[in-house]
């Protein structure tokens, strides 16, 4: 449900940057840990874009795989689950990728 | 210089992006005459190996010239407003806590007891977030504490701007505690910073002990976990040690306290934590 307000936010930000120009493509970066479901954003995008300079724009979403870094030994690895343990035994893992929620770029007609 | 294409015309600003202001009016008629005839006349007559790495990466970014890099955090606006709230709280030395949980975990009951038992020593204000009704605000009001109700309607979480308005209405006194009771939801409140010093997650024993594993975002975002309704433990299959282990696996720095808001068990630990943190807020 929160994807609707997130998507409305995305459309508002891009529309503000674009001014009166028509936007033909928007590219987002969504981390798999961001608690945002890309399919829901896609679903909401057409609805939110209607009647704005983003109407009919193509939505591209890059999904970012979660990466963790052990705070004890410094090892970096893919985070499969959020509950992980480093090979060194530490559970103090910092998430260094996967929380992204970003508008990367837009293309103007 | 344009960071997208590398050109350097200085025309009128038009498109402003988050922070970096990639902004100019270019008509991009790049006629880059890259006639790459690098005449590498290295007449090395050395008789030892030089590691010459001439990595001429003449990449002419094959991107469309109408592509504008934005690099904008989607939640930037909320985060900015949250920082304003945080500044307000710091200015008044207010400990602001964002209470998050599923519906029915006992957030309001926890607040009622906390106000009743701590209210005489520390001023407490409450911002109540619910989709509809002011039932919770009425319960808080009955304790004598200052309370403001927010109804989010269709919204499933509180955001920083509505909280800013609620703070104005609440007008908390210096050195007080403000509890922001978020909408009962373990998903999206994790995403939205309200300007609080800490998120306090509440999980009741009538929920599964695997809740931290099922909703890792929330338990990762929280600094404190209160396991509520421990008076019901004798009647439930809930394994509290397993629950704590799950929560710590998700977030090793989580401060876990087991309480019963109804019976008062374990509440003293919670009050001690509040008192310690009102003197030295959890984070800047």
Interface residues (C-beta under 8 A of the other chain):
Chain A: X1 X2 X5 X6 X9 X10 X13 X14 X17 X18 X19 X24 X25 X28 X33 X34 X35 X36 X82 X83 X84 X85 X91 X92 X95 X101 X102 X103 X104 X105 X106 X107 X108 X109
Chain B: X14 X15 X16 X17 X64 X66 X67 X68 X69 X70 X71 X72 X73 X74 X75 X77 X154 X155 X156 X157 X187 X188 X190 X191 X213 X216 X217 X220 X246 X248 X249 X250 X252 X253
